[in-house]
Amino acid sequence: MSFIQTLKWEWIQFRRTPFQYLAVLLFVLAAVYSISNGISLREKQLETLAKVESDYLAERSVYEKILESGGTKVESRPWVDLSTPFYGMWNSIVYKLKTPSPMMSLAIGQAEQYGFYKRLTFYTSGYDSDLSAEISNPERIAFGALDLTFCVIFLLPLLLIVLCYPIGGYEEDVKMAPLVQIQGDNYHAWIWKRTSAIGLGASMIVILLIAVPSIFSGAFTRVPYQLFTYSLVIMVYLWFWIGVISAIISLRLGQTSQTMGLVLVWVVFGMVIPGAVQQGASLKFPNSMLVDYLDAKRIDQGEIYEADFEAVWDSLRVKLPEIEQTKLATQPDSAKIEAAKGSVYRAEVAFHMKEVSEKIEAGFQQRNDFIESSYWYNPLMGIQNYLYSLAETDFYAYQEYRVAIQDASLELSKKGCVEEWNDEKVDLNRFRSYFNLVSEK
């Protein structure tokens, strides 16, 4: 039987088998619903970012007009002097934004768990409650977040098992397998042609599910490499399962044993192993690393602000040596130094919070390394996390975002401290330079 004849036969078989038709329908409905979730989430984030950007640009323009006219005071807040580095930076109204990738419609990942915009101040942190509702690791992708990637990784193998269910097992049960060889076909080749026909049909469905939302999101033109890689990985994954299913069918176990074998493979690799790895990670690395951050925020900051100024100064000048060359450090003015002391404490706190955040991230990395070391026997989670990385919705994408926020906050504190100790005044150009300072971080 030629491959074209096999395709025709499998199509006839499919149309005559209601449970297969229902399985395909349910898979497509689940995939369409998941794509709809991704599109809706991305559009909502884009709308929110546009509004945030519009609002803070409008607010900042008010302060720019005050400085442009030669003024320094804000009428609604008379205590605010825009000519000072502290209030100049504070009112520069800078946000760190994380624009969603066009691939988010296919892979939501951890996008629902993290904030995607944050106003930057001297006190901003990547672990603020309004930014991260739940700190997660690669293996802790929320299973409740239904997206196309989840459908493909976990539901597509089930669909293939259902579609390949009649192949081989029925012939073995009714002793018709020898007839295949009598007709001139190699038994294993006959199985492979039938499973390949099903794989081809499944591939067309999956490609269609990827292509349609990608056209509307602009992924074809904006992130073509990521889209191509995403599609290629999924195709390899799909045909890997076709190979596994063909190999099990070739064992000629009979329909019942064959079905149990196929389901067992999916249960082990899709549920048992990922669940065991997650449990092992939770036991080995308890999810308590943010306690260090809370302690630093609640206790350490208080201790720094209560410390003697000379001790804080000695600590800061090691981390920020340029402060020793500032105007007030070389030409002391007791009144101005007293006013500038707050910037020293803020900078010291910013350096300390940066150190704490690095310890937290190092702890996360240990857990992630443990999870990643399991990918050779836990491939489904490895593939899933790689696909999320292509959509910039994985743990590491949001880790980079958190680190960028922490770095920008530290940069503001360092710059503000040096400028205050240089007794500098903020004009319009310097006010605008603060935006560029943190935008580059």
N, C-alpha and C positions, 0 to 999 in steps of 0.2 A: 504494500500500500504506500503510495507516494505521500509526501508531507502535505500537499494540497488536499488530497483525499482525507487525510487525517484531520485537517482543519475543518473540512465540511462535516465529517462524522462527529467531531467534538461539538460543533455548533448545533447539530441535530440533537445530540445527547443532552446538551445544555437546555435546549428549548423544551425537551420532554421531561426534565427533572425539576419540579417546582421548588424543592428545597435549595437547589443551587441558584436558581433565579432569585429566590428570596435572599440568599446570602450575599449575592452581588449587590442587590438593591440596598440592603442594610449597610453594607460597607460604603457604597457610594453616598448614601444619606449621611452617614457618620462623617465621611470625609468632607462633604459639602458643608455640613454644620461646623466642622472644625475650621475650615477655610473661612467661613463667615465670621467665626470668632476672631480669627487673626486679622482679617480686614477691618472689622469693627474696632478692635483694640488699637490698631495702627492709626486709623483715622481719628479716633478719639485723642490719642497722644499728639498727633500732628496739630489738631485743633487747639488743644491745651497749650502746646508750645507756642503756637502763633499768638494766642491771647496773652500768654506770659510775656513774650518778647515785645508785643505791642504795648502792654501796660508799663513795663519797666523802661522802655525807650521813651515813652511819653513822660514818665515821672522824672527820668534823668534830664530830659530836655528842659524841664522847669528850672533845675539847678544850673544847667548850662547857660540859660538866659540870664540868671541872676549874676553869674560870674562874668558873662559877656558885657553886661551893663555896668560892671565895676563894683557891684555889690557883693556882700559876703554873708548876709543874714537871711534866714528863711522866715518870712512873715508869720507863718503859722506856728513856727517853733523858734522863738527869738533867742534861745540859748545856743542854737546851732550856728557855728561860724565855719562856713565852707572854706575859709582860707587856711584852716588848720588841717594837717594831714589826717588826723583821726576822723573828723567829720567829712572831709573831702573824700576819703576812701569809703567811709560808711555810706555816703549818699551817692556814690558812683553807680549804685544799683546794678551790680553785675551778677549774672546767673551762669551757672554751668549747666548746659543742656545736653541731653543724650537723644539725638534724633533717631527715631526707629528706622531700621533698614527696610527696604522694599521686600526683603525675604521674610519679614515678620508674619506676613499672611500665611506662610507655610510652616513656620516654626516659632511659636509663641515663647517656648522655653520658660525662662524666669522673668519675663517682662512684666507679668502681673504681680510679682513679688517685690519689685524695686521701684523707687521713685525715678523719674527721668528728668527732673529739673531741680535746681537748688540755688538759692541765693547765697552768694559768697560774702562772708564777713570775717572778722578776726576770730570769731568763735565757732565757725562752721566746722562740721566734721562729717566724714563719710558714713558715720554710724548714727546720725541723728534719727530720731523716731519718725520724722516725716519723710525720711528718705528710704529707709529699709524696714519694711514691716516684718521681714523674716530673712535672716542671714542664712543662705543655703549653700550647699556644696554641689559639685557636679552630679553626684548620685542621688541627690535629694530633689531632683526635678519633681514638681507636684504632679502626681499621676492624674489628679483631677483636672489639670489644664489640658483639655482635649484640643490637639492641633493635628495638622496633616502628618507631621513627623511621627507623632504617637500612633496614628492610624496605620501608617506604613510599617513601623517597627513591630507593633504588637498585634494589630488586627489583620494585616495583610497575610501573614503566615497562616492564620486560621482560615482565611478565605481560600487560600491555595489548597489547604488540607481538605476543605469541603469540596472543592472543584475536582480534586484528584481522587476523592474517596472511591469512586466506582472502578478506577483503573487497576487491573491486575487481581485484586482481591476476589472479585466476583468470579473471574475466569478460573481462579484456583479452587474456589469452593465447589463449582459445578464441574470441575475437571475438564475445562475447555481450553486450558493453556496449551496443551499439545497441538490443538488445531491451528494456533498462530504459527507454529513452526512448520506445520504441514503446508500452510499457504505460502511458505517461502520467506517469511520474516524472521529475523533473529529476535528472540523474545525480549532481550534487554533493549535492542534498538526500537522495537515496537513500543515498549514502555516510554522510552525517551522521546519518541515522536509525539506520543499522546500528551505527556506532561509538558513538552515544549510548546505544543499548540495552545495549551491552557496558559502557559507562561507568556506567550505572545499576546494573547487576549488581555491578560492582567496588566502587561506592560503598556498596552495602548490605553487602558483605563487610567493607570497611574500617570502616564505622560500627559494625558488630557487634564487630569486634576492639578498637575503642576503648572501646565502652560497657561490655562485660562486666568487664574488669579495673578500670575506673573505678568501677563500682558497689561492688566489693569493697574497693577502696582508700579509698573515701570522697571521691574527687575531685569527684563531682557536688555534694556539699554543702560541701566545705571549700575548693575552688579552682574554682568554677564558671566564672569568667571565663577563667582559663588553659585550662581544658578546652575551653570553647567556641571560644576563639581557636585552640587546637591543632587541633581538628576542622575548623574553617573553613579554615585554611591548607592542611591536607591535602586537603580537598575541592577547593579552588581548584587545588592542584598536580595532582591527579588529572585534573581536566577540562582543565587546560592541556595535559597530555600527550594527551588525547583530541583536542584541537584540532590539535596538531602532527601526530599520526598521520593525522587526517582530511585535513589539508592535503597530506601526502605522498602519500596514496592518491589524492587528487584529481588528481595529476600524471599518472596513467594510465601508469605506467612498466612495467607487467607484474609478475608475481608475484616473480620473482627480483630484479629491480632495486628493486622496492618494499621487499622484505624487507631487502636490503642497505642501502637508504637509511634505514630505520627503525632498524636496528641501529647504523649509523654515527652517527646523531644521539645515540643513547644512549651509545655509546662515547666520543664527543667530550666530551659534557657530564657524563657520569658518571665517566669515568676519566682521559681525556687532560688536560682543563683543570684539574681538581682536583689531579692529580699534578704538572702543570707549575707550578702556583701554589705547592704545597708545596715543590717543589724550589727554586723561585726564592726563597722565604722563607728556606729553609735556607742558601742561598748568600749572600744579602744580610745575613741576621741569624744568624750562627753561634750554636748553642745553647751558649754559654759564659758567659752572664750570671751564673750562680750562682758562678762563680769569684770574683767580687767579694765575695760573701757568705762564701765559705770563707776568703778572705784576711782579711776583717774579723774573722771568728770566731777564726782561728788566729794572725794577726799583730797586727792593730790592737788587739784587746783586751789582748794582752800589753804592747804599747807604752803603752796608757793606764794600766794598773796599775803599770807601772814608772816612769811620769812623776812629776815632783815634785808634791807635793800642792797647792802654791800655784798652779801652772800649771793643774791640773785644776779647782781652785776658781774661778779667774778665768774659765775657759771655761764652767763650769756656771752661774755666777751670771748670765751673759748669757742662757742658755736657761731658767733657773729663777730669776728675780729674787726670788721670795718667800723664797728661802733666806737672803737677807741680813737679813731681818727676824726670823729664828728666835732662840730663846733663847740658844743657844750662840754664835751669830754676834754677838749684841749684848752678852751677858754671858759671856765666855769662861771655860771651865773646862777646863784642859789635859787632865785625865784623861778626861773625857767626850768632849772633841773627838777625842782619839786613838781612842776606841772608835767614834765616829761617822764617822770618815774613810772607812770601807768603803762607807757608803751614798753618799758623793759619787762614788767611783769607779764604783759600780754604776749610778748615775744617768747619769753621763757615757757609760758604755758603752751604756746603753739608748738615749740620744739618738743616739749614733753609729750603732747598728744600725738605728734608725729611718731615718736618712738613707740608709744603704746599701740598705735595703729599698725606699725610694722610688726610688732610682736603678735598681734591678733592675726594679721595676714599670714605670718609664718606658721601659726597654728592651723589656719585653714589649709595652707599648702601641705602640711604634713598629712592631714586627712585626705586631701585630694590626691596626693601621691599614693596613699594606701588604696584609694579607689581605682586610680589609673593602673596600678600594678595588677589589678584583677581583670583587666580588659582581655587578656589572652584566654581566660575561661568565662568571662562575662562580656561577650562581644556586643550584645544588644545595647547595653548601656553605653559602651564605648562609641558605637555608631551613632546612637541618639545624641550624645553630647557633642560629637564632631559635627553633626548636622546643625545643632543649635549654634555652634561656634561660627558656622558660615552665615547664619542670620544675625549674629552679634546679640544673641539672647541667652548665652551660656553664662556660667558663673564667672569666667575670666573677663568677659566683656564688662560686667558690672563691677568686678574688682578693679579694673583699670579706671572706671568712672569714679569709684570711691577714692582711689589713690590720687587721681587728678584733683578732686575736690579738696582733699587733705593738703596736697602740695600747694594749691592756690591759696588756701587759708593761711598756710605758713608764709608764703611769699608776701601776702598782704601785711602780715604782722612784722616781718623783717623790714619791708620797705617803709612801713609806717613808723617803726622804731627809729630807723636811721634818719628819716626825714624830720621827725620831731627833735631828735638830738642835733640835727643840723640847723634847727630853728628856721626851717623853710616854710614859705607861704605858698598856698595852692592857688594857681591861676587857671584859666580855662584850658590851656594846653596840658598842664600837669593833671588836671581833673580828668581829661580824656585819656591820658596815658595810663591811668589806673585800669581802664577797661582793657587796653591792649596787654597790660602786664599779666592779668589773670587769664585772658583769652588765649594766650600762648601756652598756658600750663595744662 
